[in-house]
C-alpha cells in the first residue's frame, strides 16, 4: 500500500522493482494506491504540502489499470522512473492520456468502479491503523503481517521475502 506522493513509498517501489525480476516465476506484487490526502481520505483533516494531489495521482493510476491493465506496468515504471521526486500531476495525466486515450481516461476517472476501489483502499488503511496502531507508509503485506515503512535496502527486502516464502 503506497501513496505516489510519499518519498518512502517511492523508495520501497524502487526496491520492489529491483527484487521482483529475480523471482518473477514465484512472487507477485499487488500495488494498492492509498492517498494521504484529505481531499478524498477522511482519515486526514488537512493535507500535508508533500501530499497535495495524492488523490488525483491515485485516481489516474487506478484509471490506467481499469482501462488498459496490459499498459499499467509500463505506466507504473515510467511514473516511478525517478524515485526521488513525484512527477508533476499534469505530466502524469498527459502520459496516461497518451497511453489509454483522453476520453477513456476521463470516463474511468469518474467511474463508480474507480471510486469504489479507491474507497476500499482507504478502508484497508483505516483497518490497518485500528489493528496495528500504525499509519506509517508504505505498508507491505506479507502472509499475515504488515510491514510499515520501507526496509533499509533492496537486499534486506529480498532476504526477508526469501525467508518468508522459502525462496532460493
N, C-alpha and C positions, 0 to 999 in steps of 0.2 A: 504494500500500500504506500503510495507516494503522492507528492504534490510537485508538479513541474516547476514551481517557483522556489522550492525548498533546496538549498545548496547541498544539504546532507543526502537528500533523496537523489540528486544528480550524481553525487559521489557513489552511492550504492549502485545506481544504474550502470555506471562505468565498470564497477567490479563484476556485476552480473554479466555484462557484455563480454568481459574477459573470460569468465569462468564457463559460461554455457556452451561455447563451441567444443570444449573438452569433454562434454557429457551429453551431446545432442541426442544420443540414442537412449539415454537413461533418465534425463531430467527434463522437466518442463517448467517454464516460468510464466505465471499469470500476473499481468500488471493491472493493478487496481488504482486508478486515479482518484484521489480524495483531496479536494481543495481546502486549504487552510485560509478560507476567505469568507467573511461574514455575509457577503453578497448572496451566497447560496447555502451556507453552512451555519445553521442556528447555534452550533456549539460556540461560536465566536460572536462577541458583542461588537467588535470592531476588527478591521483588517490591518495587520502589520504592513508597513510600506513594502516590505520584501515579498509580500504575498498578494499584492494588488493584481487583479485579473486572473487569479488562480482558477476561479470558476470557469472563465472563458477558455483557458488552456485545456482544462479537463473536458469541457464540452466538445471542443474541436477534436480532441483525441478520441473521445468516445464516438463522435460522429464519423470520423475516418474509419474506425473499426466497424461501425454499423453499416456504412455504405459500401466499403471495399476492404473486407478483412484481409484479403490477399496483399493489400498495399500497406497495411498497418505497420508491419515490421520495418519496412524501408522508411516510412514516415517517422517512426519512433527513433530509428538510428540517426536520421537527419536531425530530428529535434534535439537529441542529446549529443550531437557531434562535438559540441563544446561544453564540457561538463562544468566549467567554472561559472558560467552565466546563462540565464534563460534568454532565449531568442526573443526579440520584440514580438508582441502579440500580432501586429499586422502582418509581419513576415510569416508567422506561423499560419495565420488564416489564409494568406495568399498561396502558400505552398500547399496547404490542404486543398484549396480550390483547384489548383493545377492537377493534383492527383485524382480527385474524385468528381470534379465539376462543381462550379459555383452553385447551381440550382440544387443538386443532390446534397451538397454540404448544408446549404441553407435549410432545406427541408428536415434533414437529420437533426440539426441544432435545435429545432423547436418541437421535435417529435416526443410523444409520450414515452416511447421506449427509452430514449436517451435520458429524459428526466427521471424516470423510474430507476434506471441503472445508477445514475448519479446519487439519488437519494439512498439507494441501497448501500452504495459505497460509504456514504456518510454514516449510515446506521451501523455499519461494521466498525467504523472508527469509534462511534459512541459506545458500542458494546465493549470494545477493547479497553476503553477508558474505565468503564464500570468494572470489568472483570480483572483487569491487570493494573489499574490505578496509574496508568501512564498514557500520556497523549503524544509522546515523542514520535517523531517521524524520521525516516521511513519506518514502516513496520513490515517485517518479513515473517511469513507463516511457514514453519517447517514442522510437519507432523502435528503434534498437539501443543506446540509452543509458539509464542510470538516474540520475536527479537526486535527491540526498539532501538533505532539508530543503526548506522552502518558499522560494519566491522572496520578495524584499522586498515586492512589491506585486502586485496582480492585473494591472496593466498590464504589468509585466515578464513575468508568466506568459503573458499573451495575445500579447505581442510575440514571445516565444520560440516559441509554437505557430504563429503566423503564418509565422515564418521556416522552421520545420521542415516545415510542411505546405503552404507556398506559398499562404497564405490572404490574402484581402483584408481 
